[in-house]
Amino acid sequence: MLEPLGLPSHVSEIYRSLLRQPGSVEDLVSSLGWRPERVRSALDECVRLNLVKPSWGAPENLRAVSPEVALQALMTRRENELLERQKELAEARTEVARFIDDHNAAQQDLRGSVIERLNGLEEIRSRIEELTQKCEGELLTFAAGGPQTAESRQASRPLCEDLAGRGVAMRSVYLDSVHNDPATVEHLRWLHSHGDEVRTTVSLPSRMLVFDRAHAVLPTDPDDSAAGALVLHGRGVLVALGELFERVWENALPFTRGRPQHRERGEGELTTQEQAVLRLLGEGLTDEVVARKLGVSVRTGRRITAELMSRLGARSRFQAGLRAAQLGWLAGAEDE
């Protein structure tokens, strides 16, 4: 019980024994049944703490200092140490408050601007969690990239549950290619059961989150969403992003248990996916970027391109786009 004062149990035992009967090292070894080395070690500690002194009449023996003197002195010393520690902690708390104030001021300045830059996956997720907690009315999502990773699916569920619990409306657009991945399909079913309206489309421009039409999060590099992100706050850009979402949402198909069924086309016309490929190639995008926007493998994207060029008798991608337009294959594509 005296350990808070710095007295281990074996030191307290020696001190208690000497309080009852002063004696020599040999006497303590005999009465306690300890090894001489242990007795001497405990006595050295007692001497350091001013608990024992040589006996007046027999210097070879040791006597215990009165507890009213020795233990009270230890108590006072420990209380003083605690007071000093409390003082240090109080000063540290004040310094921590200064750090917090400086950080909040810096963040306020940063977030007061139109663009806020986030670096690394951890910082991105932390900011998304913060914006999710502050979201009050609506969350709009472009989930580009096709099938979602297990880590991404796991990270999104608690955020969805939080939003649903607070009555926030959620609308999400995924790529049609998610139907190739059973785990992602099951995840979308889970999202739908928790209030997230889910639709799918052939291609998406980028990942995007829009919170209450007031804050938008987009990746700095569409090919590597973990590298960094931008948080946009300006009303003008948020209005434009909101309109972009609504246009894509209108043309997307509601998520179902099966694969999306796009409107049937006549003979010789293009499928929605083929239209998207021609449109993206016409924008000068590479095979890799086209495949990413469709959420398919590069090999699949190249196969679709080769088939289109063969059907159109085209020797170049530009020629394929031109002939498709002349044939009317791209007419109405923007209305899909």
Steps between C-alpha positions, in 0.01 A plus 500: 500500500802728535615455140348840398759650739779317323522209743495157333348220706836344599628839624183551704548153648855579617387835644209339682731233645746760632215700651413195706858407595831671407766254387787415270499364146542151642200550727284607206617207289403265779162658584385554142657192342639705211833469329764745630522672159129579504515633856798725422331631181184586694702665778689712246164627375385568857816703565447697176147586612614591852290221651778340709809614688779331702399423856635745762619230738612242243610653169513155337123480542240707316196672639191633320428871495158585646222477235375841609829641380614269219170421330362849543814636330445255208136603479591870487764434235259305280226766538749768395596289198134462407438871535795571276372244251155659502660837437691357203184341363310827536774679303495222239120530473536871431758427230275233345218755487732736311579225247129430454422869451781536245385190313135608496596844378710350220220260404247782505715704264548199275136396498389854443659485156334356192742206477638288782768241421521164678809280485495125547226248567489553876446875469238447229301253708523717809359801311226291340398373846488859624290619205271198541438586866412858401281397205137584576293455186655326200802302385567444128761245392679402181666164577730466201745216467269204453507225766571640844783368716425325829666786686287759320181305565581463867583869541175616338258298714526689832471829311186378324348381828573836663340695214197271484452529874484878470260494205749628239396424140764300312533445125790309348601420143724200434630351178310223320816289531436452873264220397812298413596490869264309738651664809429849365148397395432377852639827637269705278206294624607582854524872418157492336348329807643782714342781303761570230334534157739327262517521122758381249631643176753407234764759589571769758732800473659452844438408860301773672321569828271803538381588851188719527597666169749699709816286496635265233788252526679395180833317447796702380595203280208296359738208449604493866230621737720426804769746387308811598170682473351846468214632712311767306287759682412768245130536417562534129693175464258316732204603284680366193588172672144462623367543145756248374380250756135553412568448130690177561239387752216558254669284235610226742296185566365396841707229663333159481596147591586430137710679245374839375267481202561798273254593227519260206661638188433422141723291279828668429469740788733516799446375850522754779844367590622525141368856475692586815819350358472702177420817691797455733737414218374808317613704800853375436515274804734201509390137523599496867290804587202374299515166682517676837198717423304190399624302798628218278843355429724661241481178302121517488508868400741428216286209381192724480698766310635245253152357436358848441774593255445172315122552476548855378782409260711768663879507512525753781301595805426842354366341183287262709341791684439688176333206328288422808374859496427485126301180553303662780626248754585774747177690459316529827796367696485791736137421574567143614 
